[in-house]
Amino acid sequence: MSNNPSDSPGTPVKTGHPKGLYVLFMAEMWERFCYYGMRVLLTLYLVKSLMKGDAEAALIYGAYTSLVYAAPVLGGRVADQLIGYKWAVILGGLLMAIGEFFILGGNETWLLVGMGTIIVGNGYFKANISSIVGKLYEDDDPRRDSGFTIFYIGINIGALLATTVVAFVGETYGFKYGFGLAGIGMLLGILFFVLGQNTFSHVSGVPDPEKMKKGVLGPINRWHLVILGSIAIIPVLYFLIETNEILEYMFYGLFALVAYSLISAGAKEGTIWRDRMIALVLFMIINIVFWACFEQAGTSLTLFADRNVDRMVLGWEMPASMTQFFNPFFIILFGSIFSVMWVKLSKIGRNPSIPMKFALGILQLGIGFLITLLGREFVNEAYQVPLLTLVFLYLFHTTGELFLSPIGLSMVTKLSPKKMTGTAMGGWFLSFAIANYLAGQIAALTGAEDGQQALSLGDQLGQYTSVFSTIGFVLLGISLLLMILARPLNKLMHGVK
């Protein structure tokens, strides 16, 4: 991959990738270090430090992660209409770092305040940095999928560092040190972003500077209102995490609203854009299915590793949270191969369609869960399956992810009109929000309590493998259905590949 010196504003880049991609790569890498540093420790922190039951911990985790992904719906619109992508990313990163430091208070109240702050920050950061990446490329640029896959590798380098360094520090020296380290990582990400902003400033500026500076209440302008509103919403998020059962109705209502908004806005642009927005909404539903199952990593699969996986490696016991590192490790190992593979397959006309990629991704996810049945055949006297069970489970989950996730980000920027990119990307992350909420519900089914009675290790193993194998078989059926429906979905996309 070469840097082309001609990737200045208004000059199309024909070879290599825009320089801004590498700056955004570094910023996103450290933001993911921050987010996954929090995530990798959260379930164990809830269960072991705050003494929550498995089901309660899973529901809190699901509520938090779902709100993290719902926030870009608002963050994307604020960036599109008021503050622009650059300032949204900077504000978001600072709030995420502050949120991590709040958690160092060491009790449930400070945890929930920190969670609320991180959610707001992620809402500004996540959707908008992805939107900047998409805007670096011209329409129909064949390098777009490759660029998003490279960007996705940055995400997973950050995740790998979090699931090794932060996981080890948090479980070995204390959870507070892990959370603090995650906050420092976010500050590094903002530093890279600010220092390299000249490489992407032509696509990330404020849409209407005069509108943003215009006073609305005395000396308070719209920029001030954004900051004050961001602070004011934190207590609301605190409440939603604490009373997470109301999220179900909120998310489904919000999804219906976003779907209607996207389709109606597309219809105003013509039949082709209407059909593409319908396709986007359908892909959001498919995305929910994939990630509701995939996101067992931070909850049920981590507790499974803690209790029912033999984690001894050459006399050293791997921390349970560190088993989450297999996913980003495999992403980094295979990400470049997939990036090149999509380009080469396109050149020979054999690149699978987007619907087929989704179907194949879900197929591999299902196979990964079914591997737990094989692992159970090699259980030891402590009712622990070999560590290789998780290695191969995460291997299939990762290859499935590579068929779906980076392609999904690129797909949103191609299916949506330019003026709706931020809103469409926000809607895409809303599907992740619903998936994470449902992931918490699924994880609660694997809880190690039977009423008030804790299950034995043997019963726990049976509970985990029963739920995981059921997920696997359901996913295989959904994959087959998608393969059958691939052609109608392609027609709705009107040539987008």
C-alpha positions in Angstrom: 0.0 0.0 0.0 1.5 3.3 -1.1 0.7 6.8 -0.1 -0.2 9.0 -3.0 1.0 12.5 -2.7 -1.9 13.7 -4.8 -4.6 13.0 -2.2 -5.2 16.7 -1.5 -8.7 18.3 -1.5 -10.4 18.0 -4.9 -7.7 15.7 -6.4 -8.8 12.1 -7.0 -6.4 9.5 -5.8 -6.0 6.6 -8.3 -3.5 4.4 -6.5 -2.7 3.5 -2.9 -5.0 4.9 -0.2 -5.6 8.5 1.0 -3.1 9.6 3.7 -6.1 10.4 6.0 -6.9 6.6 6.2 -3.7 6.0 8.2 -4.4 8.8 10.6 -7.9 7.6 11.2 -6.5 4.1 11.5 -4.4 5.2 14.5 -7.2 7.2 16.1 -9.7 4.4 15.8 -7.1 1.9 17.1 -6.7 3.7 20.4 -10.4 4.4 20.7 -11.0 0.6 20.4 -8.3 0.1 23.0 -10.3 2.3 25.3 -13.7 0.6 24.5 -12.5 -3.0 24.6 -10.4 -2.3 27.6 -13.6 -1.4 29.4 -15.6 -4.3 27.8 -13.0 -7.0 28.4 -13.2 -6.5 32.2 -16.8 -5.4 32.7 -18.6 -8.7 33.2 -15.9 -10.1 35.6 -15.9 -6.7 37.5 -19.6 -6.9 37.9 -19.6 -10.5 39.1 -16.4 -10.6 41.1 -16.1 -7.0 42.5 -19.7 -5.8 42.6 -21.0 -9.3 43.4 -23.7 -9.3 40.7 -25.3 -12.6 39.7 -24.6 -13.9 36.1 -28.0 -12.9 34.7 -28.0 -9.5 36.3 -24.4 -8.8 35.1 -25.4 -10.0 31.5 -28.4 -7.6 31.4 -26.3 -4.7 32.7 -23.6 -5.5 30.2 -26.2 -5.8 27.4 -27.8 -2.5 28.3 -24.5 -0.7 28.4 -23.2 -2.1 25.1 -26.5 -1.6 23.4 -26.6 2.1 24.4 -23.0 2.5 23.2 -24.1 1.5 19.7 -27.4 3.4 19.8 -25.7 6.7 20.6 -24.3 7.2 17.1 -27.9 7.7 15.8 -27.9 11.0 17.6 -24.1 11.6 17.2 -24.4 11.2 13.4 -27.2 13.7 13.1 -25.4 16.3 15.3 -22.3 16.0 13.2 -24.3 16.1 9.9 -26.3 19.2 10.8 -24.2 21.2 13.3 -20.6 20.5 14.5 -19.1 18.4 11.6 -17.3 15.1 11.8 -14.0 16.4 13.1 -15.3 18.2 16.2 -17.7 15.3 16.9 -14.8 12.9 17.0 -12.7 15.1 19.3 -15.6 15.8 21.7 -16.4 12.1 21.7 -12.9 10.9 22.5 -12.5 13.3 25.4 -15.8 12.2 26.9 -14.8 8.5 26.6 -11.5 9.1 28.4 -13.3 11.0 31.2 -15.8 8.2 31.5 -13.0 5.6 32.0 -11.6 7.8 34.8 -15.0 8.1 36.5 -15.0 4.3 36.9 -12.0 4.5 39.1 -14.4 5.7 41.9 -14.7 2.0 42.6 -18.4 1.5 43.3 -21.6 0.9 41.3 -22.6 4.6 41.2 -19.3 5.7 39.7 -19.4 2.7 37.3 -22.8 3.8 36.0 -21.8 7.5 35.7 -18.6 6.4 33.8 -20.7 4.1 31.5 -23.1 7.0 30.7 -20.2 9.3 29.8 -18.5 6.7 27.6 -21.8 6.1 25.8 -22.2 9.8 25.0 -18.6 10.0 23.8 -18.8 6.9 21.7 -22.0 8.3 20.1 -20.0 11.2 18.7 -16.8 9.2 17.9 -17.9 5.9 16.3 -20.3 6.8 13.5 -18.4 9.9 12.5 -14.9 8.6 12.2 -16.4 5.8 9.9 -18.1 8.5 7.9 -14.8 10.3 7.4 -13.3 7.1 6.1 -16.1 6.7 3.5 -15.8 10.3 2.4 -12.1 9.9 1.6 -13.1 7.8 -1.5 -14.9 8.8 -4.6 -18.2 7.0 -5.6 -17.6 3.6 -7.1 -14.0 3.6 -6.0 -12.9 -0.1 -6.0 -10.5 0.6 -3.2 -13.3 1.4 -0.8 -13.8 -2.2 0.5 -10.1 -2.6 0.9 -9.8 0.7 2.7 -12.5 -0.2 5.2 -10.9 -3.6 5.8 -7.6 -1.8 6.5 -9.5 0.5 8.9 -11.0 -2.6 10.4 -7.6 -4.0 11.1 -6.8 -0.9 13.1 -10.0 -1.5 15.2 -8.7 -5.0 16.0 -5.2 -4.0 16.8 -6.7 -1.8 19.5 -8.9 -4.7 20.6 -6.0 -7.0 20.7 -4.0 -4.7 22.9 -7.0 -4.2 25.1 -7.7 -7.9 25.4 -4.1 -8.7 26.3 -2.6 -5.7 28.1 -5.7 -4.3 29.8 -7.1 -7.8 30.5 -3.8 -8.9 32.2 -3.3 -5.7 34.1 -6.9 -5.6 35.3 -7.1 -9.2 36.4 -3.6 -9.3 37.9 -3.2 -6.0 39.6 -6.8 -4.8 40.0 -9.7 -3.7 37.8 -9.1 0.0 38.5 -5.7 -0.1 36.8 -7.2 -1.7 33.7 -9.9 0.9 33.4 -7.4 3.7 33.9 -5.1 2.3 31.2 -8.0 2.3 28.8 -8.7 6.0 29.5 -5.0 6.8 28.8 -5.3 5.0 25.5 -8.2 7.2 24.4 -6.2 10.3 25.0 -3.5 8.9 22.7 -6.1 8.4 20.0 -7.3 12.0 20.2 -3.7 13.2 20.0 -3.1 11.3 16.8 -6.4 12.6 15.3 -5.7 16.2 16.1 -2.1 16.1 14.9 -3.1 14.5 11.5 -6.3 16.5 10.9 -4.9 18.2 7.8 -5.1 14.9 5.9 -8.9 14.7 6.1 -10.0 18.2 6.9 -11.5 18.7 3.4 -14.2 16.1 4.2 -14.7 16.6 8.0 -15.4 20.3 8.5 -18.4 22.1 10.1 -21.3 22.0 7.6 -22.4 25.6 8.5 -19.9 27.5 10.7 -22.2 30.5 11.1 -25.1 28.4 12.2 -23.0 26.7 14.9 -21.7 30.0 16.3 -25.1 31.8 16.2 -26.4 32.6 19.7 -29.6 30.9 20.7 -29.8 32.0 24.4 -27.8 35.0 25.3 -24.1 34.1 25.0 -24.9 30.4 24.5 -24.6 29.2 20.9 -25.3 25.9 19.3 -21.8 24.5 20.1 -22.4 25.3 23.8 -25.8 23.6 23.6 -24.2 20.4 22.2 -21.8 20.3 25.1 -24.5 21.1 27.7 -26.9 18.6 26.2 -24.2 15.9 26.2 -23.6 16.4 29.9 -27.4 16.5 30.7 -28.0 13.1 29.0 -25.6 11.2 31.2 -28.1 10.9 34.2 -30.7 9.6 31.7 -28.3 6.9 30.6 -27.5 6.1 34.2 -31.2 5.4 34.7 -31.6 3.4 31.5 -28.7 1.0 32.4 -30.0 0.6 36.0 -33.6 -0.1 34.8 -32.6 -1.8 31.6 -35.9 -3.6 30.9 -37.4 -0.5 29.3 -34.7 -0.5 26.7 -36.5 -3.2 24.7 -39.5 -0.9 23.9 -37.2 2.1 23.3 -35.0 0.3 20.8 -37.7 -1.3 18.8 -39.6 2.0 18.6 -36.4 3.8 17.6 -35.6 1.2 15.0 -39.0 1.6 13.4 -38.6 5.4 13.3 -35.1 5.2 11.8 -36.2 2.6 9.2 -39.2 4.9 8.2 -36.9 7.9 8.1 -34.4 6.2 5.8 -36.9 4.7 3.4 -39.0 7.9 3.2 -35.9 10.0 2.6 -34.7 7.6 0.0 -38.1 7.7 -1.8 -37.8 11.4 -2.2 -34.6 10.8 -4.1 -36.2 8.4 -6.5 -37.0 4.7 -6.9 -33.4 3.5 -6.9 -32.6 5.2 -3.6 -35.9 4.0 -2.1 -35.0 0.4 -2.9 -31.5 0.8 -1.6 -32.8 2.1 1.7 -35.2 -0.9 1.9 -32.2 -3.1 1.3 -30.2 -1.3 4.0 -33.0 -1.8 6.6 -33.1 -5.5 5.7 -29.4 -5.8 6.2 -29.7 -4.1 9.5 -32.1 -6.9 10.6 -29.6 -9.5 9.4 -26.9 -7.6 11.2 -28.9 -7.8 14.5 -29.0 -11.6 14.2 -25.3 -11.9 13.6 -24.1 -9.7 16.5 -26.7 -10.8 19.0 -24.9 -14.2 18.9 -21.4 -12.9 18.2 -21.4 -10.6 21.3 -21.6 -13.5 23.7 -17.8 -13.0 23.8 -17.9 -10.4 26.6 -20.5 -12.2 28.7 -21.4 -15.9 28.5 -18.2 -16.9 26.7 -16.0 -15.1 29.2 -17.8 -16.7 32.2 -17.6 -20.0 30.3 -13.9 -19.5 30.0 -13.6 -18.6 33.7 -15.4 -21.7 34.9 -15.4 -24.5 32.3 -12.3 -24.0 30.2 -8.9 -25.4 31.0 -6.7 -22.2 30.5 -3.4 -23.6 31.6 -0.7 -22.8 29.0 2.8 -24.2 29.8 2.2 -23.9 33.5 0.7 -20.4 33.3 -3.1 -19.9 33.7 -4.4 -17.4 31.2 -6.8 -14.9 32.7 -10.4 -15.6 31.7 -10.8 -12.1 30.2 -7.7 -12.6 28.0 -9.4 -15.4 26.0 -11.2 -12.6 24.2 -7.9 -11.8 22.5 -8.4 -14.7 20.0 -10.9 -12.7 18.0 -8.8 -9.6 17.3 -5.7 -11.8 16.9 -7.3 -13.7 14.1 -8.7 -10.5 12.6 -5.2 -9.1 12.3 -3.8 -12.5 11.0 -6.5 -12.8 8.3 -7.5 -9.2 7.7 -4.9 -8.3 5.2 -5.5 -11.6 3.3 -9.2 -10.8 3.1 -8.5 -7.2 2.0 -6.4 -8.5 -0.9 -8.8 -11.3 -1.6 -11.9 -9.1 -2.2 -9.9 -7.0 -4.7 -8.6 -10.0 -6.6 -12.0 -11.7 -6.7 -13.5 -8.5 -8.0 -11.0 -8.4 -10.9 -11.9 -11.9 -12.0 -15.7 -11.4 -11.4 -15.9 -14.0 -8.6 -16.5 -11.7 -5.6 -19.6 -12.9 -3.7 -22.4 -10.5 -3.5 -23.1 -8.6 -0.3 -26.1 -10.8 0.6 -24.0 -14.0 0.0 -21.2 -12.6 2.2 -23.7 -12.1 5.0 -25.0 -15.6 4.6 -21.5 -17.1 4.6 -20.6 -15.0 7.7 -23.6 -16.3 9.6 -22.8 -19.9 8.6 -19.3 -19.7 10.1 -20.6 -18.1 13.2 -23.0 -21.0 13.7 -20.2 -23.5 13.2 -18.1 -21.8 15.8 -20.8 -22.3 18.5 -21.3 -25.9 17.5 -17.6 -26.5 18.3 -18.5 -26.4 22.0 -20.3 -29.8 21.5 -17.0 -31.2 20.2 -15.1 -29.7 23.1 -17.4 -31.4 25.6 -16.2 -34.8 24.3 -12.7 -33.9 25.8 -13.8 -32.6 29.2 -11.4 -33.2 32.2 -12.2 -34.2 35.8 -12.9 -30.6 36.7 -15.6 -30.3 34.0 -13.3 -28.1 31.8 -13.1 -28.3 28.1 -9.7 -27.8 26.3 -8.6 -24.2 25.5 -8.6 -25.3 21.9 -12.4 -25.3 22.0 -12.3 -21.5 22.4 -9.5 -21.1 19.9 -11.5 -22.8 17.1 -14.8 -21.2 18.2 -13.2 -17.7 17.9 -11.5 -18.7 14.6 -14.8 -19.4 12.9 -16.4 -16.4 14.5 -13.6 -14.2 13.2 -13.7 -15.5 9.6 -17.5 -15.0 9.8 -17.0 -11.5 11.0 -14.6 -10.7 8.2 -17.2 -11.8 5.7 -19.7 -9.3 7.2 -18.5 -6.5 9.3 -16.0 -4.4 7.3 -18.2 -5.1 4.2 -21.2 -3.7 6.2 -19.4 -0.4 6.9 -18.5 0.1 3.3 -22.0 -1.0 2.2 -23.7 1.8 4.3 -21.6 4.5 2.6 -22.5 3.1 -0.8 -26.2 2.5 -0.3 -27.0 5.9 1.2 -27.0 9.4 -0.4 -24.1 11.6 0.6 -26.2 14.0 2.6 -27.5 11.1 4.7 -24.3 9.3 5.4 -24.1 10.2 9.1 -27.7 9.4 9.7 -27.5 6.1 7.8 -24.3 5.2 9.7 -26.1 6.0 12.9 -28.9 3.7 11.9 -26.4 1.0 11.1 -25.0 1.3 14.6 -28.5 1.2 16.0 -28.8 -2.4 14.6 -25.7 -3.1 16.7 -27.4 -1.6 19.7 -30.4 -3.9 19.4 -28.1 -6.8 18.9 -26.1 -6.1 22.0 -29.3 -5.7 24.0 -30.5 -9.1 22.7 -27.0 -10.5 23.4 -27.5 -9.7 27.1 -30.9 -11.5 27.0 -29.3 -14.6 25.4 -26.3 -14.5 27.9 -28.8 -14.4 30.8 -30.0 -17.9 29.7 -26.6 -19.3 30.4 -26.6 -18.0 34.0 -25.0 -20.3 36.6 -27.8 -19.9 39.1 -30.9 -22.0 39.3 -33.2 -19.7 41.3 -31.0 -18.9 44.3 -29.0 -22.1 44.0 -25.7 -22.0 42.2 -25.2 -24.7 39.6 -22.4 -27.3 39.9 -19.5 -27.1 37.5 -20.9 -30.1 35.6 -24.4 -28.5 35.3 -22.8 -25.2 34.3 -21.0 -27.0 31.5 -24.2 -28.6 30.3 -26.1 -25.3 30.5 -23.4 -23.5 28.4 -23.1 -26.1 25.7 -26.9 -26.5 25.4 -27.4 -22.8 24.8 -24.4 -22.5 22.5 -25.3 -25.5 20.3 -28.9 -24.2 20.0 -27.6 -20.9 18.8 -25.4 -22.7 16.3 -28.2 -24.7 14.7 -30.5 -21.7 14.5 -27.7 -19.7 12.7 -27.2 -22.5 10.2 -30.9 -22.3 9.2 -30.8 -18.5 8.9 -27.7 -18.8 6.7 -29.5 -21.2 4.3 -32.5 -18.9 4.1 -30.2 -15.9 3.2 -28.6 -17.9 0.4 -32.0 -18.5 -1.1 -32.9 -14.8 -0.8 -29.6 -13.4 -2.1 -30.9 -12.7 -5.6 -33.9 -10.6 -4.6 -31.7 -8.6 -2.2 -29.3 -7.9 -5.0 -32.1 -6.5 -7.1 -33.0 -4.0 -4.4 -29.4 -2.7 -4.3 -29.4 -1.7 -8.0 -25.8 -2.5 -8.8 -24.1 -1.7 -5.5 -21.5 -4.4 -4.9 
